[in-house]
Amino acid sequence: MSPLLLSVVLSLVSAVAYAGAAIVQERVAAAATGPTYAPLRNPVWWGAVLLNGLGATLHVVALAYGPLSVVQPLGALTIVFALPMAALFVRRPAGRRAWHGALMATAGLAGLLSVTNGGEGRTPDAGERWLLAGATFAAVAALFVLARLAGRTALRGVALAAAAGVAFGVASVFTKAVAEEWTADAPLAEWGSALVLSALAVTGLLLSQASYRGAGLAAPLATVTVVNPVVAATVGLTLFGEGFRYGAAGTVAALVCGAVAAGGLAELTLDRLARGGGDGPGAGGAGSDGSSASGGAAGTDGSVRSDGRMASGGRTGAGGRTGSDGDAARPEVGEGVDVGAVPGTRAHLEVEVGSRAVAGRS
């Protein structure tokens, strides 16, 4: 196998690993009743951490065998792999609008990375690194505050994902600096940069985990996938002397591709809001998959009581519709229907309300 082909294969497997990790993180976030940012006692979450580590390792190895112009755009396929994988493994199909947004974000990011020249920049000195670290943590903190102030769960998830993308993007800059400056003669000379790198990587991981809480899979994942390399490329362009290929034409192409990627993120966010992204953490609106949810006590017209029993305002037939009076086998008005344990891990009960209602007998 040629080195180029090997780098392509490794890049694709890396994207699949990242996609799998994102799906696991979203499932953990949807089912979590404990810590939002670091569910350390959940063994499934540690599986997501391992998948993220595998994806990062494969990406670095791919860069050792192939050019940056090939490996980086292939990494943008994470969101494209994640949608069918979610439909296959966790029965979470994506709608047409979500697919459209995902493809736009991926195409825009791939085009942007293909014209970015990341191999000709200089290595930042110690002062520039500390300045960059301070600016990065300030930007992450600002996005975190914005997420806390967001009134909708979907917007909160996107803001947290953007903060994670900033942390990951600058961490990649420090990774490159440490890799180029490290020597066996002075193995601890880069301890400061390595410490900042570790802090940024952990911060990005925890923020990305929290971003999936109630916001679904596609919008947070696409945000992290796009913001990460865009931030890294922006730092390289503005601080470290990197540039775009093909001169002015490359710059114009990069701007167009950036606009396409941003449009894809907007599509994904609007899709999540349209499907019920929730009005805030714990709001009794849509569930994490966009379905209607109810978590409170209920009335007597076919609603759900807090003890998990259904109070029938008529007689309930198949599919949640009200049956006819001649169906004596079904419960009368006021009888409680014990629906038993609700499958899944959500603390509320999902109810489908029929479009018709028939008054029950007293």
Number of C-alpha atoms within 10 A of each C-alpha: 6 8 13 16 13 15 26 21 16 25 29 23 20 28 27 22 24 29 28 23 24 27 25 23 26 29 21 23 26 21 16 16 12 12 11 17 17 16 19 11 10 12 11 15 21 17 15 23 19 15 21 21 16 18 25 17 13 21 23 16 16 27 19 13 17 20 15 19 18 18 26 22 21 25 26 26 26 24 30 19 18 25 21 17 18 22 12 11 11 12 10 16 16 16 11 10 15 22 21 14 26 29 21 23 32 27 20 27 30 24 22 27 27 23 22 24 19 20 12 11 14 12 19 17 10 12 9 13 19 15 10 18 20 13 12 19 18 12 16 24 14 14 21 20 14 16 23 18 12 17 14 20 28 33 27 30 31 29 27 31 33 30 31 32 30 27 30 27 28 29 26 19 21 25 16 12 19 19 11 10 12 14 12 7 7 9 10 11 14 16 12 14 19 18 12 18 22 15 15 24 18 15 20 26 22 17 24 29 28 26 35 32 26 30 32 26 30 28 30 33 29 30 30 27 26 26 23 23 25 21 19 21 24 16 17 24 17 10 14 18 14 19 21 21 16 13 10 10 11 18 17 14 19 22 14 15 24 22 17 22 28 20 17 29 27 18 21 29 25 19 22 26 19 12 16 22 29 25 19 19 17 12 16 15 18 20 24 27 17 18 14 18 19 20 18 15 11 17 13 16 16 23 18 25 18 14 10 20 16 23 23 22 23 26 28 23 13 7 9 14 18 23 19 15 14 7 12 10 7 17 18 19 19 18 16 17 17 11 11 8 8 12 7 9 12 16 13 17 20 16 15 11 14 10 8 7 16 14 14 17 11 8
